[in-house]
Amino acid sequence: MQGAKGKILHRLKIAKGHLEKIINMVEGDEYCINVVHQSLAVQSALRKVDEVILENHLKTNVADSIKRGDTKKAIGEMMDVLKKK
């Protein structure tokens, strides 16, 4: 997970930077459209975090579950995640 963990932390720090920028923009009464652009950047960064986490989960936990014969459980977990999107 270290490779994935590094990618996840990097992307979370990007999102954190964008979020801090949004807070400063709102406090400074910035133009609304500029705030929305920053908000969209945060959302994009968080979606990328989700992608990295899910990819890592598929490659590790899901693969291991399938090898152990827990296919139904692994598929159920993934379906639950997809339903929340």
Secondary structure, 3 states (H helix, E strand, C coil): CHHHHHHHHHHHHHHHHHHHHHHHHHHCCCCHHHHHHHHHHHHHHHHHHHHHHHHHHHHHHHHHHHHCCCHHHHHHHHHHHHHHC
